[in-house]
Amino acid sequence: MIGRVALALLVSPWAMAVATAQTAAPTPPAEWERPEVIRIGAEPMHATFDGYETVALAKRGDAHASRYHLSLDGPWRFHHSPTPEARPVGFERPDYDVSRWGTVAVPGILQAQGQGTPVFVGSGYPFPMDQPRIDHRLNEVGSYRRTVMVPAHFAGRRLLLTIGAAGAAYYLWVNGQRIGYSEDSKLPAEFDVTSAMRTGANTVAIELYRYADGSYLEDQDFWRVNGIERSVTLYAAPATHVRDIDVRAGLANGYRDGTLNLTVALGGKAAAGMRVRARLLDGDRTLLVREGTPDTARAVRFDATLPAIRPWSAETPDLYTLLLELIDAHGRVVEATQRRIGFRTVAVVDGEVRVNGRRITIRGVNRHEHDPRTFRIVSDATLLRDLELMKAANVNALRLSHYPNDPRIYDLADRVGLYLMDEANIESHGYLSQAQQSGDVEGTLLGYKPEWKAAHLDRVERMVERDKNHPSIIFWSLGNETGIGSSFEAAARWVKARDTTRLVSFLGHSMSGWRHPTNPYVDIFAPMYDDIEKLVDYAQRPEYTQPLILCEYAHAMGNSLGNFQDYWDVIHAHRKLQGGFVWDWVDQTILRKDAQGRDYWAQGRDFVKDGDDSPVGDGVIGADRVPDPEYHELAKVYAPIAFERAGDGYRVINRHDHIDLSRFTLDYALLEDGREVATGTLTTPAVAAGARAPLSIALPAPRDPAAERMLVLRARAGRGAIPLVPAGHVVAWEQFALSPPRAQPAFTAAATPVDAGDTLALHAGDAVLEVDKATGLVRRYAQGATTLLSGGAPDFWRAPTDNDIGTGMTKSHKMWQVFSQQRRVDAIAIDGDAIVVTHDMGVGSVKVTTRWTMDAAGVARAALRFVPLRDDLPDPPRIGVQFAMPATLDRIRWYGRGPWESYADRKTSALIGRYAGLLADQYHGYARPQESGTKQDVRWIEVTGATGTGLRVAGDRPLAVNALPFPYADLMEKPPAAVHSSDVRPHGDGTLLVDVAQGGVGGDTGWSTDGRPHLRYRVPLTPVDWTITLGAVR
């Protein structure tokens, strides 16, 4: 079909030109404003592979070592034009002088090189919606030129120039001769330039348009930038060469034996006596040798069965080498190539997605191609780091959102074991939103419009043809947030006819509201951001038979990923639910310098002041590939091994889909009051995939009977157990309480309050606590001449997270911020051995009473009572007190959850223990300053200076505590782009927040009330009493 479309389009410009001359009709629009024009002059798409002149080079697999491959990457002469009308017409001619032009790098994003402005759009287009037309005033044009030296030994061969990916649309010339045109900014186009090139110097020119009609299909939520973003190459192929390879490697006979169906298509000139030899290698061992000759369609076909093959899965990514040789009539190797293949099956059986006959669970993430300096150009090192972090976090699946990725990631996924959902570069979110608003679905959505059908099918078909040989791909996705339509039904039919070895996924909708909109022409139901209750409903309703895999869920924007464990408790409970892909893997922030020369994480408004203010820090790792705290929650919850109590003992659960536990080691640690007092190894029982078994553990007697005892069980990877993961890495762990927390020391008030004029004070030894009569707050708590603490204001407001802002909490709950800032002292008095302060907030809405006492050692105790007087208030974000600390207290130790921050709904991954660090390291550098650093279930916390002296705070119960080396106001919400991550740094007095409760971070979404913390993780609007003690660390 692609070939027929290309042929028609080659004729079309000439026919239109003739018609124009005869009728004097208006000049037709350019190709980039005609959706029926997709590509001109390009070769049909084929699988990714390189041809080599020898078998040895093919085995080596390095195209740079071949004398017939030329890389055209590097500096190109470049001219930037603000509009199509301003472009340098005729620049493609070799005699056109470009000597005064600057240069840009290829591959390279133009906006990263100072050519135009980056624009971020979360939903909608960066230009007025008027499909298929583009506002010329916004359509920048890049003109690229370079000289290519063609060596003499290329003579007589077929010269194929490939542009790996460029967008939105481009024309190609060689030596002034127009070669072709292409759209789709995420797939390659290959052009035969044999007739236009010559030995010696050649002029190659590319005219690149920032936007085109195809941009209406590329409305993804990412940076709208452009350039030649993947490599440009020239291959001198033999006159007759391998054009395409189609490998179908399956399993038979109880998944024990491999089946191989191989088709090798030839291209170029037909030549008599040609044959293809195929060899299958397992390391150096040859498993199969077959030879064949082309049929009338110029294809060589092989079928074979191989006994006792090792199946490929994400847990067992076993690969074999397929070596192909094109041999001429004289027995000489004309061309050779190789690729790694894996044998596996994918099917829906009894309503379950099964790989190699076994039900699988998708522990997935979505991932945009992103780099904080180069936008979409991701280095080999960064790509490998992504996969290392994924494997370490127990991720087993990756949705290539929302477009076909660089070919490197498919090879790596094959090798290290990741299930892939390959997704067509189709998203028309703007028209989906318009259809949802208007209700005119068929009249609005591009998927219903006949003039757009070829463009939709082209993007799906070419993705499949390019990537068809990768065992890691188990799903083809037809696109994202496009709406539905007849074009997608046609695409699904085509895919199912072309490839029976994989499943088709397509939602079409965005969030689906109060329904389950399954599509009958695909294989799975892949909703986005369905909440837990909707998942349970789908799982329990028998009329829904498709397995459910969330294409997006758990929106990880900023400080997020709350209630993630709850999602997976439900997924584990229902076989119809088979996991999902978290949004998103990596933040889309960009590194920029502020006025002081400091790096900060830039977002959309940092480039376009009145542009989209959507946050872009929605990954579980930063753009620099440093994990966010929520990354650890992802890793903990995604663990394929779990531990549970079983009566008086413990069991290990193997949640792998294909492997037993023989490649893992088990051990334990026993903690008393957070200190490790005993460790030991455990015998790993024989546990098949999906099974569980008891553990044999003999724990030593307590060293301190009064101590809080906890048991930690761990599973570690053995050597080679998980690709890219070192031996000893903790894959899974669980902590079990063996006894309650240690009882707090008895407190006996011993100090007598003193009225000192404008303060009331408590004294014991060299300790003093002064309470200001005017404010009711602590003027100072000091030991000797050293002030350790001041303030203690009742506080109910937290610095808003991205979710708090996106869900509207900062408006609906704003009274709690007002209450925290505007207090009235209703009463302050001496009551026996106590100083008692009553604050009113919200003119009779809330009362907080604080009762201060001090023991003989100078330890101060605050007994607090929070009483809401109105029953129509929303849940407070937190209930606690806020203190200020001197800047000299810059170190922290605590006994509670750590080492990273934790919240009521995101603490599964934070082990209760003893931790220490610098105060400056407790805040995580989110792109937008927001709440960060809180620690849950804190028994005590010490903040000290360089000498080790300082302050200790404890409570009558585990508390939520946050200690930061700057005023907490630095994290409060400000207008977009008004403050940056670089503005959050140690300065002034530090902050100590001591809360009896703080709400969770939420994150089911980041833009509606669905994203608020679940009810069980909100702070209840009820009276609460709690106590804290303040003491010196000497």
N, C-alpha and C positions, 0 to 999 in steps of 0.2 A: 504493500500500500504506500509505503514511504516513497518508493521509486516512482510510482505513478503520479503522486502528488508533485514531486520535484519536477517531473517532465512537463506537467501541465503548467507549472509556474514559470518554467523557462520560456514557454511560448507566450505566456500572458503579457509581459511588458511590450513585446513587439506588436502584438495584436492591438493593444491599447494605443500604442503610438500611431499605428495606421489609422485607427478609428478617430483619433484626435485630429490628425491631419485632414481627414476627409470631411469632418463635421464641425471643426473648430470648437469642439466641446471643451469645457474646462479641463485643465490638466488633472489627471487622476492623482489621488494621494500617493505618497511614497509607500514603498513596501512596509515600512514600519508603522503605518496606520491602516493596514488592511489585514484583518485577522485570518483571511484565507491564504495569505502569503506567509509561509512559515520558514521556508528554506529554499534556496536556489543554488543549484550547481554542486551540492554536497553528495558525498557517497552515502549509501545506506548504512545505518548504524550496525555495529558489530560488537562482539564481546571485547573486553579489554585484554590485550596481549601485545607482545613485541616480537617481531620476527628477527632472526639472527642468521648469519652466514654459515655458522658451524654449530654442531651439536654441543661442543664444549662451551661456547658462548651462551647458548640457550640454557644450559644447566646453570651457568653462572648468574644469568638473569639481570645483567647490568647493561642497559641500552647505551650508556656512555662509552662502554668498551667496544661497541660495534662501529666499524668504519662506515656503516650505511645509515646511521642515525645522527642527526644534527639537532642540537637544542638551539632554539631561537630565543631562549630566555636571556634576560639581561637588560641593558639600557636600550631603549628605543627613542628616537627623536619624537618629540611630541608637541602638539599645539592644542590648546584648550579654547573652545568657542562657546559663547554663552547661549547661542541659538543655532538651529540648523541653517538659517539664512546667513549667519556670520561665518560659517565654516570655510576653510580655504579650498574652494573648488579647484580640482585639477592637481591637488597635491600628490596624487598617486603616480603622476608621470615622473619618470626618472630625471627629467631635466628641470623639475620644479625644485627651487633652491630652499632647502630646509636647514642650511648650515647655522642659521641664527636661532633655530628652535632649541628649547631646552630638552631634557631627557626625563623619562620616567622608567621605573623598573617594571619588567614583565617576568613573572606574574606580579601584579600589584594593584591595589585599589587606588583609584585616582585621588579620592578625597583624603586618603592617608598621606598622599604626596603633595598636598597643597593645591590640588586641582579641583575646585568646587567645595561645597559644604556638605558634611554628613547630615543626614536627616533621619531621625528615628520616628517611626510611626507604629503604634501598637495595634491599631485597627483602622482601616481606611487607607486612602491613597495620598501620596505626597503631591498630587496634582488634582485639578478639578475632575470629577467623574463625568465623563462624556464619551464612553467607549464607542468606537475604537480609537477616537481621536485623542491626541496628546497636545496640551497647551505648549506651543512652540516656544513661548517665552521662558519656559522652565526646562526645556529639553537641551541640555548641554551636549556638545559633541566633542569627542576626543579624536584627533587625527594622529595616527601612529605611523612611523616610517623607520625602516632599517634596511641595511644592505646585508644580503646573505651570499656568502661565497660557496658556490657549488663545486665540489672537487671533480676532477676529470673521471674518476672511477664511478661516478653516478651515471655516466652516459649509458644509454640503452636500458635503463631501469625505470620503473614507474615511480614518480615522485609524488608522495602523499603528504600534504601539509595539514596538520591537525591543530586546531585551536581548542584547548582543553575545556575552557568555559569562559565566556565573556558576555557581558550584557549591558543593556537589555537587547540590543540588536546591533549587527555590524555588517559591513561590506568588506570584501577582500579583493585586493588587486595584486598582481605580480607583473612587474615591468610595464605598468600602465594598463595591463589587460584585466578587465573585470572578471574575477573567477567565480564569485558567488556571494551569497547573503545568508544569514542565519539568525534565528531567535532562540530563546531558552538559555538563560544565563547560568544554568547548572549542568549542562550536558555538552559533550564535545561535538564538534563538526569537523569532518575530514574532507579535504578537497584534493582532487587530482590536478596538480599544477604542472604536469609533465610538458605539456605543449607550450607553456608560458615561460618556463625556466630554461636557462642555458648554463653551460659550464662557465665558471667565473662569477663576476659580480652580478647580483640580481637585486632589484628593488621590490620589497614587500611592503604593502601599505594596508592599513586597517582603519576604517572609519567607524567609530563606536558611538552609539546613541545611548544617552543615559536612560531614556524611557522610550517605550514602543508600545504597540497594541498588546504585545505579550506581557507588558507590565501589569495589565489588568488581571493576569493570571498569576502574578507574583506579589500578592498583597499580604505577605507574611509579616508577623510582628517582629521585625528586626530592623537593623540599620539599612536605610535605602541609599546604598552606595553602589558604585559600579567600577568596572575596569576589566582588564584581562586577568582573571583571577586564578587560572590554572595554566600550565605550561603550554607553550607553542613549540611544536616539533616538526621536523621534516624527516621522513623515512624514504630512502631509496629502495623500494621493494623490487624483488625480481620481476621480470616481465610477466611471469606466472607466479602467483603467490597465494598464501593462505589468506582468504578474506574474512572468514568467521569460523568460530569453534563453538559447538553446542554440546555440552557435557551433561548427561543425566545419569547420576550415580545414585542408585537406590539400594534397597535391601530386599532379600527374599528368604524363604525357608526359615521362618521363625526369626528373622532379622539376623541370621548367622552369616549368610552369604551375600556378596555384593553383586549388583547388576549394573552393567555399564552400557549405555546407549550413547554413542558418539557420532556426531556429524561434523565433518570438516568441509567447509565450502571454499572453493577456489575462486580467485579473482584475477584480473588482468587478461593477458592474451591466452587463448586456448592453445595448448601444446600437446602433441601426441606423446604417448609413452609415460606420462606423469603418473606417479602413484604416491600414496601417503602411507608412511609407516607409523604406527602408534605403539608406544611402549609404556607400560605401567610399572612404576618402580616403588618399592618400599625401602627407602634408604638406598643402598647399593644393590639390593636384590631385585631382579626382574621378575615380575609376576605374570606379565602378559606381553606378547608381541603379536601384532596383527598388521597386515598390509592390505591395501585395497586401491582400486582405481576409480576415477570419477564416473558418476552416472550421467545421464543426459542433462541433469540440472547442475552439473559440475560440482557435485557433492560426493564425498566418500563417507560411507556409513559403516559403523562397526557395532556389533552387539556381543556381549560376553557376560558370563557368570563367573565370579571369583569366590572360591570357598573360603570360609573362616576369615572374613574381612573384619577389620576393627571399625565399628560404626563411629561416625562423627556426631557429636552433640556439644552443647556449650560446656558440659562437664568433662567430656572426653574428645577434645578437638583433634582427633587423629586424621592426618592428611597423607595422601599418596601423591607421587609426582607423575603427571601425564606428560610424556615427551613425544612430540610430533615432528616428523621429518617429511618434507616434500622432496621427492627424489625424481630425477629426470630419467629419460630413456637409457642413459649411459650409467645409471646407478650413482650419480653424483648428488650430493645434498644441495638442493637449490635454496632451501630455507628451512630453518628449524625454530621451534618455540616450545615452551613448556609452561605448565601451570599446575598448581597444587589443587587437588580435588578431595572431597570428602563424601563418603557414602552415608546417606541417611534418608529417612522417609518423614513426611509431614502429612498429617491427615486429621480430619475431625471424625472421631469414632465415638458413638454413644454420647454425643453432645460434648465431647472433650477434645481439645487440641492435643494431639499426641505426636511426639517425635520418637521415631524408632519403636513405635508401639506403646510408649509409656506417656501418661499424662504429664504435662510440664506446667510449671508455674513461672510466670514472667515477672522477674524482679528487675524492672526496667527503668530507664531514664530517657528523656528527650534531650537532644543535643543540637544546638546551632553550631555551625563552623564559625569560630570567633577567636580573635586575638586582640589584646588590649591596645596594641600599637598599629596593627596592619588590618584590622577588621576581619575580613574573611580569609586571609592568607595565614594558614596554620602550618607551622614548621613540623618537620619530622619529630623533633624532640618533644614539642608540645603535644602532638597527636599521641605519641607513645606515652607521655605522662598522663594524658586523659585515660588511656586504657589501663595503665598501672593503677590509677586511683579507683577506677571502676571495679577492677578485679579485687582490689583490697577491700572495697566496700560491698562485696558480695553481689554486685550488679551482674546479671546474666543476660540482659537484653537491652538493645539500643534502638530507639526509633530515630531514624535519620530525618529529623524535622527541619524544614518541611520541603525537602528537595533531595535529589540524588547527590551524594557527597563525593568528595575527592576519592578516586579509586584506591588510594592507599588504605583507607579505613576498612574497606571490604577484605583486603588481603590480611590485614591484622586481625580482624574479627574471625576470619577463617582459622587463623593460626592460634589465637589465644582462647577462643571459645566464647563468642557472644552471639546470641540470636539477634538478627536484624529485621526491622521493619523498614523496607526501602520505600520511600514515598515520592510520588511524582511531584514535580515542581508546579503545583496548581493550588492556588488559594485566591479566591475573589471575595475576601471578607467584606469589603465595602458594599458589594451588591447583595451579599447575604444579609447584612444589617439592613439595607434598604428594603429587601423583600420582607424581612421580619416586621419592619415598621409599617409597610404599606399593605401587607397581606397578599400582594400580587406576586405569587411565587413564580409561576411560569412566565409571566411577562417581564420579570426582573432578572432572574438568575441566568448567568451565562451558560450554565449547563443545559438549558433548554433551547438556546438559540442556535439554529442550524448553521449560521455563519461562523460559529465558534467551535463546531463539533470537531473539525479536522485538527484544530490546535490542541484541544483536550486529548484526543486520541494519540496525537503525535508525541506528546510528553509522556504518556503512559507507555506507549509501545517502545519508544527509544530507551526509556529506563530499563524495561524488561530485557531488551536485546543487549544492552551494554552489560548488565549485571547478572545475567542468567546462570553463570557458572559458579556462583559462590554458594557453598553449602550453608554459610551463616545466614543467608536470607531465607526466612521461613514465611514472611508475609510480604505481599505487594500492597501498598496503600495507594489509592487513586488520587489522593490529595487531602487537603486540610481546610476546613471552614470555607467551603465553596458553595454550600447549598447542594441540592441534589439535581437530577435532571437526566434526560435521555442520553446525553453524551457519556455520563458515568455508567449507565446501564450497558451501553455499547462497549465501553472500555472494559468493564468487568467480563463481558462475554468474550472479548478478544483475549484477555489475559488467561481466562480459564481454558480457552481452546489452544492457546500457545504453550501454556505451562501447567501441566497437571501435577507438578511435584511440590507446589506451594499453595498457600491460602491467600485469599483476597480480603483486604480490610478496607472499609470506607464508611465513615459516619456522615460526612457532608455537612451536618449541622454543627453548630457550636454547642453551648449548653442546651440541653433538651427539655428543660422545664419539668412539668408534671406528667411525663410520659416516657416510654421506652421506644424510641423511633428506630426499630431494627430495619435493615435493608435486606430484602430476600435474595438479592443477586450477589451478596458477598457471604463469606463463611463465618465471620465472627461479629459480635456486637462490640463496638469499641467506643463507648461514650466518653465524654470528657467532663470531669469535675462532678460526677454523680456522688452524692453524699452516701454515708454508710447506710442510712435507712433505705435509700433507693436501691442500693446493691442487694440488700436483704430481700426486698420485694421482688426484684428480678430473679434472684436465686430461687425463691419459693414458688414462683408462678409457673405452672407446667406449660402454659402456652408459649413461653419463651424458651426456645430450644437451642439457640446459638450460644456457644461459650462466650462469656463476657471477659474482655481484657480492656481495661481503661487506657485509652490512647493518651490521655493527660489526666493527672490528678495530683493532689498534694502540692499546691502552688507555692513554690519555695522562694517567695519574694522577700528579700531582706531577712529579718529575724522571724522565721516562720517554721513550717513543717510540724505544727502541733497535731496531736491525736493521730500520729502516723501508726503507732502500734495498734490503735483501735481499728484502723482500716484492715490491718493484716490479721487481727483476731477474727474478723468477719470473713476475710478471704480464705483463711485456713479452715473455716467452719463449713464452707459450701463448695462443693466440687465444681459447680457451674461457674464459679468465680475463679479466674486463673491469673490474677495479678494485674499489672499495669505499668505505665511509664510515667514516672514523676516529671513534672514540669518545674525546673529545667535543670540541666547538668551544670552549665557554666554561666556566670554573670556576663551580660553583654556590655559591661562598662568599658570605657576607653581611658587610657592614662593621659592626663594633661598636667600642665604646670600651673600653679596659682601665681598670684602676684609676688609672692615671696620665693618663688622657684621650687616649691614643694610639689611632689606628685599628688594628684588626687584622682578619684574615680569620677569621670565625667559621664553625664547622661544627656538626653536629647536637648533639654533647655540650655545646656552649656554651649551648644552650637547654634541653635535657633531659638532666640529669646521668647518668641511667642509660639513656639512649636509644641509638639506633643509632650506633655509632662509625665507620661507613663514612666514609672521606675523601670530600670533595666537590670537591676541586681537580683535576678530571679533564679540564680543557680544555687546548687548545694556546694559549689566551689567558686572561688573568685576567678576573675578573668586572668589573674596571674597563676592560677592553678593551686592556690593555697586553700585548703578546705575551710569552709564555713563551719561553725559549730553544728549546724543541722546535718552536715555530712556524716557525722558520727552516729546520729540517730538513724539515718538511712542505712548505714552499715550494720548497726545493731539489729534493727528490725528485719533487714533483708537476710540475716544470717541463715544459711541452709542447715544449721545444726542448732538444736535447742536443748535446754535442760528443764526438768520439772520435778516437783516433789511427787513421791509415790508412797503414800503411807508414811512410815518412819524413815524411808530412804529416798533415793533419787533415781531418775531415769534420764537417758539421753535419747533424743528424737532426731532421726535422720530425715531431713526435709529435702535432700537431694532427689532428683528425678531419675538418675541413672546409675549412680555409684554408691558403694558401701562406704564405711568409715575407715577402711584399712589404711588410707593414706593420711590420716589425721592422728594426732596424739592428744590425750586428755590429761589435765592436771587440775589441782585444786590449790586454793590459798585460804587460810583461816585468819580472820582479822579480829582483833580485840581493840575496841575503841578506835578503829580505823587503822591500827598498826598491824602489819603482817607478822604473825607469830609462828606460823607453820605452813609449809608447802609440801606438796608431794605429787607424784605421777600416778595416774590411774590406768588400769588395764583397759584398753579400748575393746569393747565387746564387738562381736560380729553383728552388724546392724545393716540390713539391706536397705536400699533406697525406699523411703516411705515408711520404714518400720521404727520401732523403739525398743529399748532394752534397759534392764536395771543396771545400776552401777554399784560396784563394791567399794565402799569408802569407810575407812576406819579413822575417825577423827581423834586427835589427842584430847586429853582432859583440859579444861580451862586453866590458864595461868592465873587469871584474876577472876574469881567467881562473880564479882560485881560489874565486870566490864560488859559492854555491848559486844556480842559475838556475831560475826557474819561469815558465811561460807561463800566463796567464789569458785564456780566451776567454769573451766575454759576448754575450748577445743582449738588446737593450733595446726596450721598446715605443715605437713611433712615436706621434705625436699621434693620439688617437682610436682607437688599435689595440685597446685593452681598456677597456670602460666602467669608470669610477671610478678608473682607474690613470693617473697622469700620464706624459707623454712623458719618456723617459729612464730610466724605472724598469727595473731589471735583472730580466728575466724568468727568465733562465737563465745559468749560468756553469759552467765547469769549469776545473780547475787541473792542469797537467801539469808534472812534474819534468823538467828538461832536464839536470841534473847533480846529483851527490850533495851532501849538506851539506858545508859547509866543514870541513876538518880542524881539530880543536882544537889550540891552541898546545901545544907540547911542555912537559911539566912535569918539572922537576928538583928533587927534594927538597934543601933547603939548610939547614933548621933542625935543630938537635940537640935531642932531647927532654930535658926537665929534670924531675927529681922534686922537687916543691915541697911535700912533706908529704902533704896530703890531695888533691893534684891532680898530674897529669902535664901538662906544658905545652910548647908550641912557640912560639918567638919569632922574628920577622924584622922588622927595622925597628921601626915602632911597632905592628905587628900581634902579637896573642897569641891562642892557642887553648889553653884550659884544660879538661882532662878530669877529672871528679870520680872519685876512686878508688872511692868507695862505690857509685855508681850506674852508672859507665861512660858517663855522658852528658856533653855539652859544658856546662861551667859558664858559659863565655862565649867567644865569638869577637868580638874587639874590634879596632878601629883607633884608636890613641891612647886617649883616655878614653871613647870611644863604643862601647858594647856593641851589636853588630849582631845577634847570634844566640845562642840557648842551646838546650839539649835535644839533639835528634838521636836520639830514642828509636826503635828499630825498631818499626814500626807496621803492622798488618795489617787493621785494622778501620776501616770508614768509617761516618760517621753514616748510619744506615739511611734509605734512600729509602722512599716509600710502597710501591713494589714490593717492596723488601727485606722490609718488614714483612708485606705482604699475601701474599707467596709463602712465608712461614715461614722465610726465611733467617736472621732474627735469632735463631731458636731452633736451627736445624740447624747453623749456623756460629758459634754463640756462643763456641766455644773460642778463636776468633781475637781476639775482644774481650778475653777473659781473658788470652791470651798477650801482648797489647799492653799490658795494665795491670800484669801481674805478671811482672817480669823478674828473672832471677838473673844476677849477674856471675860467670861461670865463671873468667874470667881477665882481668887488665889488666896490661900490661907494656910496657916499652920494648924494641923490637926494631930495633936499628941506628938509622936516622933516623926511625923510626915509633913511634907509640903504638898499640898493638893491644889491642882490647877484644873479648872474646867473651861474648855474652849467650846464656843458655839460657832458653827459654820453653816452658811446658807440661811441666816436669819430664822433659826428654829428648825432647820432641816436635820442637823447632825450635832450630837454632843460627844466630846471626847474628854474623859477625865484621866489625869495622870497623877499618880501618887508616888512621890519620891521619898525614899528612905536610904539610910547608909549604915553599914555595919562597922564594927570596930576596926576592921582592916582597910577601911576606905572604899569598899565596894559599894557602888550606888545601885539601887534597885528602883525600877519604874514599873508600877502596876498600872496598866492601861485598860480603859474600858471604852469601847466604841458603841454608840447607841444611835441608830437611825430613827428619827422621829417622824419621818414621812414614809408612807408605804408605796409611793408612786415614783420613787427614784430608780434609775437603772442600776445595774450592778457596778460597784466601784472597781476601777482597774486594779487598785491595790489598797490595802489597809496597813499602814505602818507609820513610821516616824523617819524624818530626815535630819541627819546631823551633818555638820561641817567638821573637817579634820585639818590640822596644819599640814603643809606640804612636806614637812620633814618625815611624816609617816608614809613611807613609799613602798613598804613590803607587806605581804599578806600571807597568813597561814590560816587554814580552816579545816574543820572536820565536818564534812557534808558531802554533797554530790559534786563531782568534778571529773577531770580538771577543767573542762570547758563549761560555759554557761549552761544553765538548765532552767526549765519553766514547768509549770504544773502539768502541761500537756506535752512536754518534750523533755523528759528526764529519764526515759528508759535507758539511754546510752551513757548516763552519768553515774558512775559507780560511787557508792558512799565510801569515803576514805579520808585520809589526811593529805592535804596538798599545800604547796607553798609556791610563791612567785612574786614578781614585781607588780605593784599596783598598776603600772602603765600597760601591762600585758593583759589586764582583765577585760578591757573593752575590745570588741571585735570591730574592725574597720569596715562597717557596712557603707555602701555607696552614699546613702542618705543617712546622716546622723540620726540615731534612734536608740531606744532602750536596748541595752546590752550589758552583759556582765553579771546578771543575777545568778545566784547559786541557791538551789533548793535543798531543803531538809538539812539545814546547817545546825549542828549542835553547838558549835562555838566558832568564833572568828577572832583572829588577832591581827591588828594592823600596827606595824612597828617601823622604826627607823633603822639607820645603818648600824646602830649600836645594839639592836635587839630589844630595846625598850619601847613601850608603847601601850596600846589599849587592847583589852579583851572584852568581847561582847558574847553573852550567852542568853538563852531563853528557857522558859519553862516547857518548851516543846520545840521540835525542829522548825526553823524559821526560813524565810526567803531573805537573803542578804545580798547587797550589792555595794562594793567598795570601789570607788573610782578616783583617779588623781586630778580631777577637775570639777568645777561646779556642774551639778546635774542639769542646770538650765542650758548648758551647751548642746544637749541632745534634744531639746524641745523642737517642735515643728516650726519650720520657717518656710517662706515661699520657695518654690522650686528654683534651683540654681543659686539661691542666696547664700547657702553654706555648703561646704564640701567635706569630704572625709579628711582632708588635710587640716581642717579647722579644729578637729577634735584632737587635742594634745594636752599633756600635763601642764597645768598652770594654776595659780591661785590656790585656794583651799580645796582639799579633796572632799568627796561626798561619801557618806555612809548611810545607806538606806536599810532599815531593819523592818521587815514586814511580817505580820502574822499570816498574811495571804496576798498573793498576786495572781491575777488572771493568767490564763495560758496565752500563747501567741496565735493560735488558730492557723488558718491557711488552707482550708478546703478550696477556697478561692482567694483572690486578693482584691476584689472589686465589688462585692455585694455582701449583704449581711450573712450569707452562707459562710463567709470566711472568718467570722467571729469565732472565738473559742467556744467549743461545745459547752452546754449548760453545766456539765459536771466539772468543768475547769474554770468556771467563772466564780467570782467572789460573791458569796451569798449576802444579801442585804438583811442581815440579822445582827443582833448585839453580839459582841465578842469581847472576852477578857483575856489578856495575856500579860506576861511579865518579861522583862529583860533585865540583865545585870551588866553593869559597866565596871571594869576593874583594870588595874595597871598591870602591864607585863614588865617585870623588872629584870 
